[in-house]
Amino acid sequence: MVKEIISTNVIVRNKFTMKKMLEIFQASKQFNGSTILYSKHKAVDASSLPKLVSFLLTLHSQTTLKIIVEGQNVQEHLNLISDVCTGHVSILKISPKRFLNTSETFQI
């Protein structure tokens, strides 16, 4: 089983509504992997509703937000999250997809 990782940088244009937050949460819960949102040195797992809501409520207009997706079929999931966020964010750049070899370990 090969895991993939992909990310995109977006600019927040409008505050997220509770409905949009729930849609992001539900998509992340159903995804076989992780969806991480990162901004201003803070990261949150989108599958945790309380953390997701408090994180998205702190974002202001023109804030840069990185969406990181790890798992299988990451491009499809990233597209789904992007579609959910339509009207709330502008996509700046999508990184190339990378593959993770989980059988190898490394130490930092």
C-alpha positions in Angstrom: 0.0 0.0 0.0 1.7 3.2 -1.2 0.8 6.4 0.5 0.8 9.7 -1.3 1.1 13.3 0.0 0.0 16.5 -1.8 -0.6 20.1 -0.7 -1.9 23.3 -1.9 -1.6 26.9 -0.8 -4.8 29.0 -0.8 -5.7 32.5 0.2 -8.8 32.8 2.4 -11.2 35.3 0.8 -14.3 34.9 3.0 -15.0 33.6 6.5 -16.0 30.0 6.5 -19.6 29.2 7.4 -20.5 26.5 9.8 -22.0 24.6 6.9 -18.7 24.7 5.0 -16.8 23.6 8.1 -19.1 20.6 8.5 -18.6 19.7 4.8 -14.8 19.8 5.2 -15.1 17.7 8.4 -17.4 15.1 6.8 -15.1 14.8 3.7 -12.1 14.4 6.0 -13.7 11.8 8.2 -14.7 9.7 5.1 -11.2 9.9 3.6 -8.8 7.1 4.1 -5.9 9.3 5.2 -5.2 12.7 6.9 -6.3 16.2 6.0 -4.2 18.8 7.7 -4.9 22.6 7.6 -1.9 24.8 8.4 -1.7 28.6 8.8 0.4 31.0 10.9 2.4 28.2 12.5 -0.7 26.3 13.6 -1.9 23.0 12.2 -5.1 21.1 12.7 -6.4 17.7 11.7 -9.7 18.4 9.7 -11.2 15.2 11.1 -11.5 16.8 14.6 -14.6 19.0 14.4 -14.0 21.1 17.6 -10.4 21.8 16.5 -11.3 22.5 12.9 -14.1 25.0 13.9 -11.9 26.9 16.3 -9.0 27.0 13.8 -11.2 28.2 10.9 -12.9 30.8 13.0 -9.5 32.5 13.7 -8.7 32.9 10.0 -9.1 36.3 8.5 -9.5 37.4 5.0 -6.3 37.4 2.9 -4.7 34.8 5.2 -2.6 32.0 3.5 -3.8 28.5 4.3 -2.0 25.3 3.4 -4.1 22.2 2.8 -2.0 19.0 3.2 -3.5 15.6 2.2 -1.8 12.3 3.0 -3.2 8.8 2.1 -4.5 7.2 -1.0 -6.2 9.0 -3.9 -4.9 12.3 -2.5 -5.6 14.3 -5.7 -9.3 13.3 -5.7 -9.6 14.3 -2.0 -7.8 17.5 -2.5 -10.1 18.3 -5.4 -13.1 17.6 -3.2 -11.9 19.8 -0.4 -11.1 22.6 -3.0 -14.7 22.2 -4.4 -16.1 22.5 -0.9 -14.1 25.7 -0.3 -15.2 27.3 -3.5 -16.1 30.9 -2.8 -14.1 31.0 0.4 -10.5 30.5 -0.9 -8.4 31.2 -4.0 -5.9 28.6 -5.0 -2.3 29.8 -5.3 -0.3 26.7 -6.0 -0.7 23.0 -5.9 2.5 21.0 -5.1 3.4 17.9 -7.1 2.2 14.7 -5.6 4.8 12.7 -3.7 5.0 9.1 -2.7 5.8 7.9 0.8 7.6 4.6 1.4 6.4 3.7 4.9 8.7 0.6 5.0 11.8 2.9 5.3 12.6 4.8 8.5 14.8 7.7 9.1 15.9 9.7 12.1 16.2 13.4 12.5 
